[in-house]
Amino acid sequence: MRKNLIIVLLFFLSINVYASYILIPMDAEGQKNHLKAYGITFWTLEKQQKVKWLLNYKGGSFLLPDFEEIRKECQIRGVSFEVISDAKAESILQEISSPSQNMEAVVLEKAPKIAVYTPYGKQPWDDAVTMVLTYAEIPYDTIYDEEVLNDALLLYDWLHLHHEDFTGQYGKFYRSYRSAPWYIKEKKAAEELAEKLGYSKVSEAKLDVALKIRDYVVGGGFMFAMCSATDSFDIALSAEGIDICEPMFDGDGSDANYQSKIDYSKTFAFTDFILERSPNVYEFSSIDMTQKRRIPKTTDYFTLMDFSAKWDPIPTMLNQNHTALVKGFMGQTTSFSRDEIKSKVLVLGENKTNGEAKYIHGIKGKGFFTFYGGHDPEDYTHRVGDPKTELDLHPTSPGYRLILNNVLFPAARKKKQKT
């Protein structure tokens, strides 16, 4: 009896000695819920535990400390994982460190505090980022114009911009929806909020919000934007002090020859674009490729660029995936003209045959920004009134993984980029 007890004790001691890590694989074969795997990683960081992000190893796997509560959480959330020995973990890290391997182990140190800039009353499924954060069980706060203008951004490490129109033209929905109750209601709410904040025009309020967000990034913040929040943000910055809104948007005419007054030096990502003057055209400028695309849905894919994990860990982190070919998807701003992207901005994903960039990243001051074209990675056209996307049907979505790469990005111990 005593001998058997000793054997059992030795068995459990051996588990504690040798099974000291949890590996969450992120390749196509090894992981059944990629999106919730990010949530497990974030949850572990919230517990003040460090995580290693294994760039280019099995689709960008995560190496976590082995605790029973982490195992249970993986099981509850349906995330595939392996318990591996200390020797196995060391073997993996040695393989990754080899100069012959395009891999790197990046330490994630602290869960970033997340803010989503979104209008009051919006549902989580109105925006792909809030939808995937909710699905992955990653906590976030919602803020809007009043909080931004009162410097609430100082409390956050990562900011997402909802599909906003920072130009004050109400999304350029005028022609199709000016009589729709939802358009009238949202326009009135925007005007009332601007007045409450001390502005005579929505466009003036949105400009000051954009400038606060700019300062947040320059000061070291991480900003992620999708769809119309990308180009309308840059357009608002470039048109500072210039009236580009027609009377149906702000009650008076636009400045004469305003195109010639645009200052491209103020933008984050785009340059040399031409603004769309007509209020009846559902488009902001020549930046967006939506109307220029000639790609059938069945062949609409974009390619993720390949970077050196050891020399350029930042773009490598942002591009971690279990496939290099990602399904395209539309939006008010579907993708970006390659000819109108600043030379210092990195293109992370592109459709080369159509001359468009889908996913771009850059540095502004001490901070970083990422722009991702399109509205919903699993809803190809996403029109007004479309039903919500059920992410339970898309737990391995490569398009949504790109969003979550950006969520974890601020947690990483940064190394200086080499190129």
Buried (B, 14 or more C-beta within 10 A) or exposed (E): EEEEEEEEEEEEEEEEEBBBBBBBBBBBEBBEBBBBBBBBBBBBBEEEBBBBBBBBBBBBBBBBBBEEEBBEBBEEBEBBBEBBBEEBBEEBBEEBEEEEBBBBBBEBBBBBEBBBBBBEEBEBBBBBBBBBBBBBBBEBEBBBBBBBBEEBBEEBBBBBBBBBBBBBBBBBBBEEBBEEEEBEEBBEEBBEBBEEBEBEBBBBBBBBBBBBBBBBBEEEBBBBBBBBBBBBBBBBBBBBEBBBBBEEBBEEEBBEEBBEBBEBEBBBBBBEBEBBEEBEEBBBBBBBBBEEBEBEEEEBBBBBBEBBBBEBBBBBBBBBBBBBEBBBBBBBBBBBBBEBBBEEBBBBBBBEEBBBBBBBBBBBEEBBBBBBBBBBBBBBEBEEEEEEBEBEEBBBBBBBBBBBBBBBBBBBEEEEEEE
